Structures are given as structure tokens and as C-alpha cells.
Amino acid sequence: MKVLITDKINEKAADIVREVTEADILPTMDEDELCKVIGNYDALLVRSQTKVTDKVISAGKNLKIIGRAGVGVDNIDLNSATEHGIIVVNSPDGNTHAAAEHTVALMLSMARNIPDAVVSTKAGQWERSKFTGVEVFGKTLGVIGFGKIGQHVAKTALALGMNLVVNDPYTTKEFVEKFGGKYIENLDDFWALPDFITLHTPKTPETTHLINKDTIAKMKDGVRIVNCARGGIINENDLKDALETGKVASCAVDVFEDEKNIGGCVLREFGKNVLLTPHLGASTSEAQINVALDVAEQVKEVLSGGNATSAVNIPSLKPQKLEPVRDYMSIAENIAQMAAQITKGNLKNIEIEVKGTLANLDVSPLETAVLKGVLSNNLVGVNYVNAPIIAKNREIALTVKKSHQTTDYIGSITVRLNTETEGTEVSGAMIAEHIKRIVKLNDYNTSIRPEKYMLLVPHVNKPGMIAQVATVLGSDNVNISRMQVVQKSGKQAADEKSMMIINTDNEVKPETLDKISKIDGIYEAKFVKLNV
């Protein structure tokens, strides 16, 4: 495996990934240059300069993960990466303090006219009255986007004696009030309240040109605006008009609609009431190291077979969702694999039922694990990233039922696959901490440790059946590592059908399976191979 690191990411990132694989550090490349080399790499680490387009992703035939050393992923085609099964990770926390501090620095510098006062004083002038500012104490700060950066800015503002109003569809009134602010659910009710407005949202179709002539018209006269989030959230032409009329008293902007052509930015025309910086939000030595180390650790973890902590295109596997159900991920995937391998017919739908402690949790990560297990039976390259997309494109319906019924286990999960001819049901559970078992196969109660090779042999419950199967396996050089025989639930009669569940040390070939199935009293034997 090899990792490509570009965009002048801190070299400590290379030290981390080199613990598990090779790493090359190359200069920033354009699309065509990158396409020529990306096929040689399993992972790509970038900052904002490299554009990871669909063409680049399609050329990266070995890519498993793309790491963005920073918060935004605007320069990466997420849809293409997801369709290709490539994990995209960022570092949502690495530059939190840097971006928040820059926001506060711009707000205070703007309020007190500090940059122009510095220039004037260095020029030998003494113009105190010209640079009279305003205090932030007692003023209202409006925060749009209340993630970690927005919260850090808000905490500082409260310490400075400011009042706080917040708009964010992904937070709650209770959380904001506990924080010390006032939650404003509707943006139309928000605009007229703040003396200062600071933006902390990603650029999406909903937030593009969020600040425009219509929303500015609803603001207080003399409002002051700070943007250290993303270029394009503010319509710069509309902001220019509002600055000229005095509707907006001043602004401080760190990000722009066209950062490659900053010379064409209309906000450059203004003097002391406009403060512009060249995208410095994350530009501290500490932040650059933090984001580089963060994404490098995630890349190392994924290439080593683990999970990313900040995958932006696997919402079901966000840490806050994954951690409560992490112990059940592998058993969910294994029982889905088993069900898919022993089911006949074209899949119509998937049913999942969770019981015990799982019934009280968000089990969306387990849904992803089940989809991966089912789909990987017939498709190559299925992973946690693209499994939901593949299922959606194939119109595979999945339903989840939660039951608070008391069980013998801490928590259990059942996967039922329905085809046009039959339904197959497999259940898994945690029988103790970190001890997982397959506990039911259709009508058979079991207690099987999931292992790589498993042979299922339904048979008439009569003497000599085990010996005949063992003889065939031995003659074909297949070693049995363990075995159990189970009967149908509630059925103990001697003439009932039973099932041998045999763990083998090596794969059972089709010809061996055929010999076993031809033994008198044996029903169709099936071989199952699990990813364990």
C-alpha cells in the first residue's frame, strides 16, 4: 500500500502513515497531473489546494480513503467518492481554536478600527478621533451555525459581556439556553436581533448567498458581519451595496467567493469599514499540525483495517452513533453474510429486528453493516461507504423493528432476508461482554462463534450421520476444528431433522459439498465463508 501526501501538509503526517505503509510527499498538482499518478496510491491526503474531482477519483483505482487536513471538503467530489466506495475524512476539531480565535480577533479589530489605526500610526500620524470604535460589551452577537467553532466563539463573546442569539437547525433550544444564549428557530426572526453576526456554517445549496440583499434588509441598521466560514455564504455584491448605504456598518471577511481572483473582489474598494484577510482561519502552526496528525491517524487506522473517526460520507458511522453499538457491528455483518449465502432466490427485502439494550439505541450503523454483509455476497468492492448507495440503486428495501421484549442476551439482532421463494432468518447476540455468537439459524437454536469457514449440514437424526460426513471431509483433506449438532426449537423427537454446524480449517470445495449432499439422509449441505 502507498499514500500520497500533497499541498504542503506537515511532514509529521508522513511519519504517522509510514508506521503502516509507504508515503510519498509531492507538490500540489492539477487534475491531469494527479490523474497520471493517483492509480498507484491507496490513500490521498490533501489540504484545500488540490481539487479531487470525479476524474481523479475514477483514476484512483486503488483508493480507499481521502483525507482532508482541515474542516471543509469543498474541494472533494463526495458523491463520486461515495459511489466508488472511498471513505472521505476530515479534521473537524483540529483547527477549532484557531478558527474561533481568528473570528474573535476580526470582530474586535473591526469594532475598534485596529488595522487602519496601525497603518496611520506607523505613518507618523496621530488620528485618535478618526478611529473611534464601538464596544462589544452589552451588544448582541448572532451566531449562525452552532458547531464547535461557533460554540467557542460564543463562549468568548459571553465572557466579553455580549448577549447571544443562535440559529442552527441541528441544535436545540434547550442546549442553547443551557449554554447561555437564546435560540431563534426561524431565520426571519433572527436577522433583526444581532448587532454583530458571525457565520459558522458549511457552504451548501441552502447556505449559498445566505447573506444577500433581502436578508440584509431585515437586519439592524449599522450591523457588523464576520465571515470566517466559507466563501459564497455572502453575496459580495449585495454586501458591497449595503456597505455603501451604511446599512452594514462594517464587515470582516476571511473567505471569498473566488479566492483565486481576489483582485476582482468588490470588497477591496472599501477603507476602514472593511477588514479582509487571506483565509487565515486555520493558519496557525498548532492548527496545521493538529489537522495533519488527525487525518494521518485516520488514514493509518483505515489502512490497518480499522474505522475512521470523522468520515464525512458515512453519516451512520459518526462516532456518536457508532460507539454505543460498535461491539455489534461485526456480528451484524456476519449474520447478514450467512443469511445471504444460504438463501435461494432474488432478494426482495431485508428485515432487521433488535432486542434488549439495542432497542434503546440508534442502530443505523448496524443497518449499514447488514447491507454490507448481504451485498458483499454477490458484489465485489462493497464497503460501509457504498453499501447504502448500492442498496438504494437496486431498490432493496430495509425495515427495522425494535423490541423491548426480555431476552437471554444483553442485546440481539436478527436479519431476515425475503426472496420470491423463501425467507431466511439468522440471529446474533452478545452473550457476555465482547463475546458474540450466532444464536439462531431459522428454526434452530445455536450458540456458534462466527468463524471464517462454516459448513451447515441438515440431516435426518439417526446414527452414523456424523461419521459419514467426517469421512468425506477427511478424505478430501478438510480438517474439522469444532462441531455441534442442533435440533429444531422445541423438537426433541428422534426422527426430527437436525443440523451439523462444522467449523473447518480450510475451504470446502463444491465437489466435497456435493459428495456430502449425496449421503443418504443428508439434505442440501451449504458452505458459508465469513469475513472475520
C-alpha positions as CSV (number, residue, x, y, z in Angstrom):
1,M,0.0,0.0,0.0
2,K,1.1,3.6,-0.6
3,V,-0.1,7.0,0.5
4,L,0.2,10.3,-1.5
5,I,0.6,13.5,0.6
6,T,0.4,16.8,-1.1
7,D,-0.5,20.5,-0.6
8,K,2.4,21.0,1.9
9,I,0.8,19.1,4.7
10,N,3.0,18.9,7.8
11,E,5.6,16.2,7.4
12,K,4.7,14.7,10.7
13,A,1.7,13.2,8.9
14,A,4.0,11.2,6.7
15,D,5.7,9.8,9.9
16,I,2.4,8.5,11.1
17,V,1.3,6.8,7.9
18,R,4.8,5.3,7.4
19,E,4.2,3.3,10.6
20,V,2.0,1.0,8.4
21,T,2.8,1.8,4.8
22,E,4.9,3.8,2.3
23,A,4.2,7.5,1.8
24,D,5.2,9.9,-0.9
25,I,5.2,13.7,-0.5
26,L,4.6,15.6,-3.8
27,P,3.8,19.2,-4.7
28,T,0.3,20.3,-5.5
29,M,-0.8,19.0,-8.9
30,D,-3.6,20.0,-11.3
31,E,-6.2,17.5,-12.3
32,D,-4.4,15.9,-15.3
33,E,-1.1,15.6,-13.4
34,L,-2.8,14.0,-10.4
35,C,-4.7,11.5,-12.7
36,K,-1.4,10.2,-14.0
37,V,-0.1,9.1,-10.6
38,I,-3.1,8.6,-8.4
39,G,-3.6,5.0,-9.6
40,N,-0.5,4.0,-7.7
41,Y,-1.9,5.0,-4.3
42,D,-4.3,3.6,-1.7
43,A,-4.8,6.9,0.1
44,L,-4.6,10.6,-0.6
45,L,-4.0,13.4,1.9
46,V,-4.7,17.0,0.8
47,R,-5.5,20.4,2.0
48,S,-7.7,22.9,0.1
49,Q,-5.5,23.5,-2.9
50,T,-5.9,20.1,-4.6
51,K,-9.2,19.5,-6.4
52,V,-10.2,15.9,-6.0
53,T,-12.6,15.6,-8.9
54,D,-14.6,12.7,-10.3
55,K,-11.9,12.3,-12.9
56,V,-9.2,12.0,-10.3
57,I,-11.3,9.6,-8.2
58,S,-12.1,7.4,-11.2
59,A,-8.4,7.2,-12.0
60,G,-7.6,6.3,-8.4
61,K,-8.4,2.6,-8.9
62,N,-6.8,1.6,-5.6
63,L,-8.0,4.5,-3.5
64,K,-9.6,3.5,-0.2
65,I,-9.5,6.8,1.7
66,I,-9.1,10.5,1.0
67,G,-8.1,12.7,4.0
68,R,-8.7,16.5,4.0
69,A,-6.4,18.2,6.5
70,G,-9.0,20.8,7.6
71,V,-12.7,21.1,8.2
72,G,-14.2,21.7,4.8
73,V,-14.3,19.2,2.0
74,D,-15.5,21.5,-0.8
75,N,-12.5,20.5,-3.0
76,I,-13.5,16.8,-2.9
77,D,-16.3,15.3,-5.0
78,L,-18.1,13.5,-2.2
79,N,-20.7,11.9,-4.4
80,S,-18.1,10.3,-6.7
81,A,-16.0,9.1,-3.7
82,T,-19.1,7.5,-2.1
83,E,-20.1,5.8,-5.3
84,H,-16.6,4.4,-5.7
85,G,-16.6,3.2,-2.1
86,I,-13.9,5.6,-1.0
87,I,-14.0,7.0,2.6
88,V,-13.5,10.8,2.9
89,V,-12.4,12.0,6.2
90,N,-11.6,15.5,7.6
91,S,-10.4,17.0,10.8
92,P,-13.4,18.8,12.3
93,D,-11.7,19.6,15.6
94,G,-8.1,20.2,14.6
95,N,-8.5,23.9,13.8
96,T,-11.4,24.7,16.1
97,H,-9.4,27.0,18.4
98,A,-7.6,28.7,15.6
99,A,-10.7,29.5,13.6
100,A,-12.6,30.7,16.6
101,E,-9.7,32.9,17.8
102,H,-9.4,34.4,14.3
103,T,-13.2,35.2,14.3
104,V,-13.0,37.0,17.6
105,A,-9.8,38.8,16.5
106,L,-11.5,40.1,13.4
107,M,-14.6,41.1,15.3
108,L,-12.6,43.1,17.8
109,S,-10.3,44.6,15.2
110,M,-13.3,45.6,13.1
111,A,-15.1,47.1,16.1
112,R,-12.0,49.2,17.1
113,N,-10.6,50.0,13.7
114,I,-7.3,48.5,14.7
115,P,-5.8,47.7,11.3
116,D,-6.2,51.2,9.9
117,A,-5.1,52.8,13.2
118,V,-1.9,50.7,13.0
119,V,-1.2,51.9,9.4
120,S,-1.9,55.5,10.3
121,T,0.3,55.5,13.5
122,K,3.2,53.8,11.6
123,A,2.9,56.6,9.1
124,G,3.7,59.1,11.8
125,Q,0.1,60.4,12.2
126,W,-1.9,60.8,15.4
127,E,-5.6,60.5,14.4
128,R,-7.4,59.3,17.6
129,S,-10.8,60.8,16.7
130,K,-10.7,59.2,13.2
131,F,-10.5,55.7,14.6
132,T,-13.2,55.9,17.4
133,G,-14.7,52.4,17.6
134,V,-17.6,50.7,19.3
135,E,-17.6,48.4,22.3
136,V,-18.8,44.8,22.1
137,F,-19.9,44.8,25.8
138,G,-23.7,44.7,26.0
139,K,-24.1,44.1,22.3
140,T,-25.9,41.1,20.8
141,L,-23.9,38.6,18.8
142,G,-25.8,36.5,16.4
143,V,-24.2,33.1,15.6
144,I,-25.4,31.2,12.6
145,G,-24.1,27.6,12.9
146,F,-23.5,26.3,16.4
147,G,-20.9,23.6,15.9
148,K,-17.7,23.5,17.9
149,I,-16.2,26.7,16.3
150,G,-19.5,28.6,16.7
151,Q,-19.7,27.5,20.3
152,H,-16.1,28.5,21.1
153,V,-16.8,32.0,19.6
154,A,-20.0,32.2,21.6
155,K,-18.2,31.3,24.8
156,T,-15.7,34.0,24.3
157,A,-18.4,36.5,23.4
158,L,-20.3,35.7,26.6
159,A,-17.1,36.3,28.6
160,L,-16.8,39.7,26.9
161,G,-20.3,40.6,28.2
162,M,-22.1,40.1,24.9
163,N,-25.7,38.8,24.6
164,L,-26.1,35.7,22.4
165,V,-28.7,34.6,19.8
166,V,-28.3,31.4,17.8
167,N,-29.7,29.9,14.7
168,D,-28.9,26.4,13.8
169,P,-31.3,23.7,12.6
170,Y,-29.1,21.0,14.1
171,T,-29.1,22.1,17.7
172,T,-31.9,22.5,20.2
173,K,-33.4,25.3,22.2
174,E,-32.5,23.6,25.5
175,F,-28.9,23.3,24.5
176,V,-28.5,26.9,23.5
177,E,-30.3,28.1,26.6
178,K,-28.1,26.0,28.8
179,F,-25.1,27.5,27.0
180,G,-26.3,31.0,27.9
181,G,-27.9,32.1,24.7
182,K,-31.3,32.5,23.1
183,Y,-32.3,30.0,20.3
184,I,-34.0,31.5,17.3
185,E,-35.6,28.8,15.2
186,N,-36.6,30.9,12.2
187,L,-34.0,32.9,10.4
188,D,-36.6,35.6,9.5
189,D,-37.0,36.2,13.3
190,F,-33.2,36.2,13.7
191,W,-31.9,38.9,11.4
192,A,-33.2,42.0,13.3
193,L,-31.7,40.9,16.7
194,P,-27.9,41.0,16.4
195,D,-25.5,44.0,16.4
196,F,-22.8,41.6,15.2
197,I,-23.3,38.5,13.0
198,T,-20.8,35.7,12.7
199,L,-21.1,32.8,10.3
200,H,-20.1,29.2,11.1
201,T,-21.9,27.0,8.5
202,P,-20.6,24.9,5.6
203,K,-21.4,26.1,2.1
204,T,-24.4,24.1,0.9
205,P,-27.2,24.9,-1.6
206,E,-29.1,26.1,1.4
207,T,-26.4,28.4,2.7
208,T,-25.0,29.8,-0.6
209,H,-25.7,33.6,-0.6
210,L,-27.4,33.3,2.8
211,I,-26.4,36.9,3.3
212,N,-28.0,38.8,0.4
213,K,-29.9,42.0,-0.2
214,D,-33.1,40.5,1.1
215,T,-31.7,39.2,4.4
216,I,-29.5,42.3,4.8
217,A,-32.7,44.4,4.6
218,K,-34.1,42.6,7.6
219,M,-31.0,43.3,9.7
220,K,-30.4,46.2,12.2
221,D,-29.1,49.4,10.7
222,G,-25.4,49.5,11.3
223,V,-25.0,45.7,11.8
224,R,-21.4,44.3,11.6
225,I,-20.7,41.0,9.9
226,V,-17.9,38.5,10.3
227,N,-17.3,35.5,8.0
228,C,-14.5,33.0,8.7
229,A,-16.6,30.0,7.5
230,R,-16.8,29.6,3.7
231,G,-16.7,31.9,0.7
232,G,-20.0,32.2,-1.1
233,I,-22.2,32.3,2.0
234,I,-22.2,36.1,1.5
235,N,-23.2,37.6,-1.8
236,E,-20.3,40.0,-2.1
237,N,-22.0,42.4,-4.5
238,D,-25.1,42.8,-2.2
239,L,-22.7,43.3,0.8
240,K,-20.9,46.0,-1.1
241,D,-24.2,47.8,-1.8
242,A,-25.1,47.6,1.9
243,L,-21.7,49.0,3.0
244,E,-22.2,51.9,0.6
245,T,-25.6,52.8,2.1
246,G,-24.4,52.3,5.7
247,K,-27.0,49.6,6.3
248,V,-24.0,47.4,7.2
249,A,-21.5,49.5,9.2
250,S,-18.6,47.2,8.7
251,C,-17.5,43.7,7.8
252,A,-14.6,41.4,8.4
253,V,-14.1,38.7,5.8
254,D,-11.6,35.8,5.7
255,V,-13.1,33.7,2.9
256,F,-14.2,34.7,-0.5
257,E,-16.3,33.5,-3.5
258,D,-13.3,33.4,-5.8
259,E,-10.1,33.1,-3.8
260,K,-8.0,32.5,-7.0
261,N,-9.0,36.0,-8.2
262,I,-9.0,38.1,-5.0
263,G,-8.1,41.1,-7.1
264,G,-11.6,41.0,-8.5
265,C,-13.3,41.1,-5.1
266,V,-15.6,44.1,-4.9
267,L,-15.0,44.5,-1.2
268,R,-11.4,45.6,-1.8
269,E,-12.7,49.1,-2.8
270,F,-13.5,50.0,0.8
271,G,-11.4,51.5,3.5
272,K,-11.6,51.3,7.3
273,N,-15.0,49.7,7.5
274,V,-13.9,46.6,5.6
275,L,-11.3,44.2,7.1
276,L,-10.1,41.4,4.7
277,T,-7.7,38.6,5.4
278,P,-6.5,35.8,3.1
279,H,-8.2,32.7,4.5
280,L,-6.2,32.7,7.8
281,G,-8.8,30.9,10.0
282,A,-6.8,27.7,10.3
283,S,-3.4,29.3,9.7
284,T,-1.6,28.8,13.0
285,S,1.3,26.5,13.4
286,E,-0.6,24.5,16.0
287,A,-3.7,24.0,13.8
288,Q,-1.7,23.0,10.8
289,I,0.0,20.3,12.9
290,N,-3.3,19.2,14.6
291,V,-5.3,18.7,11.3
292,A,-2.4,16.9,9.7
293,L,-1.9,14.5,12.6
294,D,-5.7,13.9,12.8
295,V,-6.2,12.9,9.2
296,A,-3.0,10.9,9.2
297,E,-4.1,8.9,12.2
298,Q,-7.4,8.2,10.5
299,V,-5.7,7.1,7.3
300,K,-3.4,4.8,9.3
301,E,-6.3,3.3,11.1
302,V,-8.4,2.6,7.9
303,L,-5.4,1.1,6.1
304,S,-4.8,-1.1,9.1
305,G,-8.4,-2.4,8.9
306,G,-10.0,-0.1,11.5
307,N,-12.6,2.7,11.3
308,A,-12.3,6.4,10.6
309,T,-13.5,8.8,13.4
310,S,-14.5,11.6,11.1
311,A,-15.8,10.1,7.9
312,V,-17.9,12.8,6.2
313,N,-19.6,10.4,3.7
314,I,-20.6,7.7,6.2
315,P,-23.1,9.5,8.4
316,S,-24.3,6.3,10.1
317,L,-20.7,5.7,11.3
318,K,-20.2,9.1,13.0
319,P,-18.5,8.4,16.4
320,Q,-21.5,9.5,18.5
321,K,-23.7,6.9,16.6
322,L,-21.1,4.1,16.2
323,E,-19.7,3.9,19.8
324,P,-22.9,2.6,21.5
325,V,-23.3,-0.2,19.0
326,R,-19.6,-0.8,18.0
327,D,-19.5,-4.3,19.6
328,Y,-22.4,-5.5,17.4
329,M,-21.0,-4.3,14.1
330,S,-19.1,-7.5,13.2
331,I,-21.9,-9.9,14.3
332,A,-24.4,-7.9,12.3
333,E,-22.3,-8.2,9.2
334,N,-21.6,-11.9,9.8
335,I,-25.2,-12.9,10.3
336,A,-26.2,-10.9,7.2
337,Q,-23.4,-12.7,5.2
338,M,-24.6,-16.1,6.5
339,A,-28.2,-15.3,5.6
340,A,-27.3,-14.2,2.1
341,Q,-25.2,-17.3,1.4
342,I,-27.8,-19.8,2.5
343,T,-30.8,-18.0,0.9
344,K,-32.2,-19.0,-2.5
345,G,-33.9,-16.6,-4.9
346,N,-33.8,-13.0,-5.8
347,L,-33.7,-10.7,-2.7
348,K,-37.0,-8.7,-2.2
349,N,-36.4,-7.0,1.1
350,I,-34.4,-7.1,4.3
351,E,-35.9,-7.0,7.8
352,I,-33.9,-6.3,10.9
353,E,-35.1,-6.8,14.5
354,V,-33.1,-5.7,17.5
355,K,-33.9,-6.6,21.1
356,G,-32.5,-5.9,24.6
357,T,-30.2,-3.0,25.1
358,L,-30.1,-2.4,21.3
359,A,-33.8,-1.4,21.3
360,N,-32.9,1.8,23.1
361,L,-30.1,2.9,20.7
362,D,-29.7,4.4,17.2
363,V,-29.0,1.3,15.2
364,S,-28.3,2.9,11.8
365,P,-24.6,1.8,11.9
366,L,-25.9,-1.8,12.2
367,E,-28.1,-1.2,9.2
368,T,-25.0,-0.3,7.2
369,A,-23.2,-3.4,8.5
370,V,-26.1,-5.6,7.5
371,L,-26.3,-4.1,4.0
372,K,-22.5,-4.6,3.6
373,G,-22.8,-8.3,4.7
374,V,-25.8,-9.0,2.3
375,L,-24.4,-7.2,-0.7
376,S,-20.8,-8.5,-0.5
377,N,-22.1,-12.0,-1.1
378,N,-22.6,-11.3,-4.8
379,L,-20.8,-8.0,-5.4
380,V,-17.1,-7.0,-5.3
381,G,-15.9,-3.8,-3.6
382,V,-18.9,-3.4,-1.2
383,N,-17.9,-1.5,2.0
384,Y,-19.5,0.7,4.6
385,V,-19.3,3.7,2.3
386,N,-21.1,2.5,-0.8
387,A,-23.4,-0.3,0.7
388,P,-26.3,2.1,1.3
389,I,-25.9,3.7,-2.2
390,I,-25.8,0.3,-3.9
391,A,-28.9,-0.9,-1.9
392,K,-30.8,2.3,-2.9
393,N,-29.9,2.0,-6.5
394,R,-31.1,-1.6,-6.5
395,E,-34.2,-0.6,-4.7
396,I,-33.6,-3.1,-1.9
397,A,-36.0,-2.2,0.9
398,L,-34.8,-2.4,4.5
399,T,-37.0,-2.2,7.6
400,V,-36.1,-2.1,11.3
401,K,-38.1,-3.3,14.2
402,K,-37.2,-2.6,17.8
403,S,-38.5,-4.9,20.5
404,H,-38.2,-4.3,24.3
405,Q,-39.1,-8.0,24.9
406,T,-36.8,-9.6,27.5
407,T,-34.2,-11.9,26.1
408,D,-31.5,-14.2,27.4
409,Y,-28.8,-11.9,26.0
410,I,-27.5,-8.4,26.6
411,G,-28.7,-7.4,23.1
412,S,-29.6,-9.3,20.0
413,I,-30.0,-8.6,16.3
414,T,-32.0,-10.7,13.8
415,V,-31.6,-10.4,10.0
416,R,-34.4,-11.8,7.8
417,L,-33.9,-12.0,4.0
418,N,-37.1,-12.4,1.9
419,T,-37.0,-13.7,-1.6
420,E,-39.7,-14.7,-4.0
421,T,-39.4,-18.3,-2.8
422,E,-38.4,-18.2,0.8
423,G,-37.4,-16.3,3.9
424,T,-34.1,-16.9,5.8
425,E,-33.6,-15.8,9.4
426,V,-30.3,-15.6,11.3
427,S,-29.8,-14.1,14.8
428,G,-26.7,-12.9,16.6
429,A,-26.1,-11.7,20.1
430,M,-23.6,-10.7,22.8
431,I,-23.7,-13.5,25.3
432,A,-21.2,-11.6,27.5
433,E,-19.0,-8.6,27.1
434,H,-17.1,-8.9,23.8
435,I,-18.3,-12.4,23.3
436,K,-20.5,-12.7,20.2
437,R,-22.4,-15.7,18.9
438,I,-24.8,-16.7,16.2
439,V,-27.7,-17.9,18.3
440,K,-30.4,-18.9,15.8
441,L,-30.5,-20.3,12.2
442,N,-34.1,-20.3,11.0
443,D,-35.8,-22.8,13.4
444,Y,-32.5,-24.0,15.0
445,N,-31.3,-22.5,18.3
446,T,-27.5,-22.4,18.3
447,S,-24.5,-20.9,20.0
448,I,-21.9,-20.6,17.3
449,R,-18.8,-18.5,17.3
450,P,-18.6,-16.8,13.9
451,E,-15.5,-18.2,12.1
452,K,-14.2,-17.9,8.6
453,Y,-15.3,-21.4,7.3
454,M,-18.6,-22.9,8.4
455,L,-20.3,-26.0,7.0
456,L,-24.1,-26.4,7.6
457,V,-25.4,-29.9,7.2
458,P,-29.1,-30.6,7.8
459,H,-29.8,-34.3,8.2
460,V,-32.1,-37.0,9.5
461,N,-31.5,-37.5,13.2
462,K,-30.2,-41.1,13.0
463,P,-26.9,-43.0,13.9
464,G,-23.9,-42.8,11.6
465,M,-24.6,-39.4,10.0
466,I,-21.7,-37.6,11.7
467,A,-19.3,-40.3,10.9
468,Q,-20.2,-40.3,7.2
469,V,-19.8,-36.6,6.9
470,A,-16.5,-36.6,8.7
471,T,-15.2,-39.4,6.5
472,V,-15.9,-37.3,3.3
473,L,-14.2,-34.3,4.8
474,G,-11.2,-36.3,5.9
475,S,-10.8,-38.0,2.5
476,D,-10.9,-34.6,0.9
477,N,-8.3,-33.2,3.3
478,V,-10.6,-30.9,5.1
479,N,-9.9,-30.6,8.9
480,I,-12.7,-30.2,11.4
481,S,-11.8,-27.6,14.1
482,R,-15.1,-27.9,16.0
483,M,-18.6,-29.1,15.6
484,Q,-22.0,-29.1,17.2
485,V,-25.3,-30.7,16.4
486,V,-28.5,-28.8,16.9
487,Q,-32.2,-29.6,16.7
488,K,-35.2,-27.5,15.8
489,S,-36.6,-25.3,18.6
490,G,-38.9,-27.3,20.8
491,K,-38.3,-30.5,18.8
492,Q,-36.6,-33.4,20.6
493,A,-38.1,-36.5,18.8
494,A,-35.6,-39.0,17.4
495,D,-36.9,-38.8,13.9
496,E,-36.7,-35.0,13.7
497,K,-34.3,-33.3,11.3
498,S,-31.1,-32.0,13.0
499,M,-28.2,-29.8,11.7
500,M,-24.5,-30.3,12.0
501,I,-22.6,-27.0,12.2
502,I,-19.0,-27.7,11.4
503,N,-16.1,-25.2,11.6
504,T,-13.3,-26.2,9.2
505,D,-9.7,-25.0,9.0
506,N,-9.9,-24.7,5.2
507,E,-12.4,-24.0,2.4
508,V,-14.9,-26.8,1.5
509,K,-14.8,-27.2,-2.3
510,P,-18.0,-27.6,-4.3
511,E,-17.2,-31.2,-5.2
512,T,-16.8,-32.0,-1.5
513,L,-20.1,-30.3,-0.7
514,D,-21.7,-32.3,-3.5
515,K,-20.4,-35.6,-2.0
516,I,-21.9,-34.7,1.4
517,S,-25.2,-33.8,0.0
518,K,-25.5,-37.2,-1.8
519,I,-25.2,-39.1,1.5
520,D,-28.5,-40.8,2.3
521,G,-30.3,-38.8,5.0
522,I,-28.4,-35.6,4.3
523,Y,-30.4,-32.6,3.0
524,E,-28.7,-29.9,1.0
525,A,-25.4,-29.0,2.7
526,K,-24.2,-25.4,2.5
527,F,-20.8,-23.9,2.9
528,V,-20.5,-20.4,4.4
529,K,-17.5,-18.1,4.3
530,L,-17.5,-15.1,6.7
531,N,-15.3,-12.0,7.0
532,V,-14.0,-12.5,10.5
